[in-house]
Amino acid sequence: MSKPESYASVWDAIADTPEQAANLRARAELMQKIGARLKKQDWTQAEAASRCGVTQPRINDLLRGRVSRFSLDALVNIATALGCRVRVDLDAA
């Protein structure tokens, strides 16, 4: 019996490449921060959608963490529409 594989994160486990894992990780983190901002505002999903320039189902997808349905570009646009500044940090792997 072979030893089970071990991964640094769930993103590393489901991605085919380190680049894909980094992209998934960045999108998930940005989604979580946008979701926290939306919950703090206590808006309905419809209100949040209107303020972000997207549809209510898109806000629902975001709040449910459906990472595969969002690009980094789309998430940056949503965050910017909320008045947030998006910053990228690079660390050595």
C-alpha positions as a Markdown table, in Angstrom:
| # | Residue | x | y | z |
|---|---|---|---|---|
| 1 | Met | 0.0 | 0.0 | 0.0 |
| 2 | Ser | 1.4 | 3.4 | -1.0 |
| 3 | Lys | 1.6 | 6.3 | 1.4 |
| 4 | Pro | -1.1 | 9.0 | 0.9 |
| 5 | Glu | 0.0 | 12.2 | -0.8 |
| 6 | Ser | 0.4 | 15.2 | 1.4 |
| 7 | Tyr | -0.3 | 18.8 | 0.3 |
| 8 | Ala | 0.5 | 22.2 | 1.8 |
| 9 | Ser | -3.1 | 23.4 | 1.2 |
| 10 | Val | -6.4 | 22.3 | -0.3 |
| 11 | Trp | -5.6 | 24.5 | -3.3 |
| 12 | Asp | -2.4 | 22.6 | -3.9 |
| 13 | Ala | -4.4 | 19.3 | -3.7 |
| 14 | Ile | -7.0 | 20.3 | -6.3 |
| 15 | Ala | -4.9 | 22.3 | -8.7 |
| 16 | Asp | -2.8 | 20.8 | -11.5 |
| 17 | Thr | 0.1 | 23.3 | -11.2 |
| 18 | Pro | 1.5 | 25.6 | -8.5 |
| 19 | Glu | 0.4 | 28.5 | -10.7 |
| 20 | Gln | -3.2 | 27.3 | -10.6 |
| 21 | Ala | -3.0 | 26.8 | -6.8 |
| 22 | Ala | -1.8 | 30.3 | -6.3 |
| 23 | Asn | -4.6 | 31.7 | -8.5 |
| 24 | Leu | -7.2 | 29.7 | -6.5 |
| 25 | Arg | -5.7 | 30.9 | -3.2 |
| 26 | Ala | -5.7 | 34.5 | -4.3 |
| 27 | Arg | -9.3 | 34.4 | -5.5 |
| 28 | Ala | -10.5 | 32.6 | -2.4 |
| 29 | Glu | -8.8 | 35.1 | -0.1 |
| 30 | Leu | -10.2 | 38.1 | -2.0 |
| 31 | Met | -13.7 | 36.5 | -2.0 |
| 32 | Gln | -13.6 | 36.0 | 1.7 |
| 33 | Lys | -12.5 | 39.7 | 2.3 |
| 34 | Ile | -15.3 | 41.0 | 0.0 |
| 35 | Gly | -17.8 | 38.8 | 1.7 |
| 36 | Ala | -16.8 | 40.1 | 5.1 |
| 37 | Arg | -17.1 | 43.7 | 3.9 |
| 38 | Leu | -20.6 | 42.9 | 2.5 |
| 39 | Lys | -21.7 | 41.3 | 5.7 |
| 40 | Lys | -20.4 | 44.3 | 7.7 |
| 41 | Gln | -22.6 | 46.6 | 5.6 |
| 42 | Asp | -25.6 | 44.4 | 6.3 |
| 43 | Trp | -27.0 | 44.9 | 2.8 |
| 44 | Thr | -29.4 | 42.5 | 1.2 |
| 45 | Gln | -27.8 | 40.6 | -1.7 |
| 46 | Ala | -29.8 | 42.8 | -4.1 |
| 47 | Glu | -28.4 | 46.0 | -2.5 |
| 48 | Ala | -24.9 | 44.6 | -2.6 |
| 49 | Ala | -25.3 | 43.6 | -6.3 |
| 50 | Ser | -26.5 | 47.0 | -7.2 |
| 51 | Arg | -23.6 | 48.7 | -5.5 |
| 52 | Cys | -21.1 | 46.3 | -7.0 |
| 53 | Gly | -22.5 | 46.4 | -10.6 |
| 54 | Val | -23.3 | 42.7 | -10.7 |
| 55 | Thr | -26.4 | 40.6 | -10.4 |
| 56 | Gln | -27.8 | 39.2 | -7.2 |
| 57 | Pro | -26.9 | 35.6 | -8.2 |
| 58 | Arg | -23.3 | 36.7 | -8.6 |
| 59 | Ile | -23.3 | 38.0 | -5.0 |
| 60 | Asn | -24.9 | 34.7 | -3.9 |
| 61 | Asp | -22.1 | 32.8 | -5.7 |
| 62 | Leu | -19.5 | 35.0 | -4.0 |
| 63 | Leu | -20.9 | 34.6 | -0.5 |
| 64 | Arg | -21.1 | 30.9 | -1.0 |
| 65 | Gly | -17.4 | 30.8 | -1.9 |
| 66 | Arg | -17.9 | 29.5 | -5.5 |
| 67 | Val | -14.3 | 30.3 | -6.5 |
| 68 | Ser | -14.5 | 28.7 | -9.9 |
| 69 | Arg | -17.1 | 31.3 | -11.0 |
| 70 | Phe | -14.9 | 34.3 | -10.5 |
| 71 | Ser | -11.7 | 35.6 | -12.2 |
| 72 | Leu | -9.3 | 37.8 | -10.3 |
| 73 | Asp | -10.3 | 40.6 | -12.6 |
| 74 | Ala | -14.0 | 40.3 | -11.7 |
| 75 | Leu | -13.1 | 40.2 | -7.9 |
| 76 | Val | -10.9 | 43.2 | -8.2 |
| 77 | Asn | -13.7 | 45.1 | -10.0 |
| 78 | Ile | -16.2 | 44.1 | -7.2 |
| 79 | Ala | -13.8 | 45.2 | -4.5 |
| 80 | Thr | -13.1 | 48.5 | -6.2 |
| 81 | Ala | -16.9 | 49.1 | -6.6 |
| 82 | Leu | -17.1 | 48.7 | -2.8 |
| 83 | Gly | -14.5 | 51.4 | -2.3 |
| 84 | Cys | -11.7 | 49.0 | -1.4 |
| 85 | Arg | -8.1 | 49.2 | -2.6 |
| 86 | Val | -6.7 | 45.9 | -3.7 |
| 87 | Arg | -3.1 | 45.3 | -2.9 |
| 88 | Val | -0.9 | 42.3 | -4.0 |
| 89 | Asp | 1.9 | 41.0 | -1.9 |
| 90 | Leu | 4.5 | 38.6 | -3.2 |
| 91 | Asp | 6.4 | 36.3 | -0.8 |
| 92 | Ala | 9.1 | 33.8 | -1.6 |
| 93 | Ala | 7.7 | 30.3 | -2.0 |
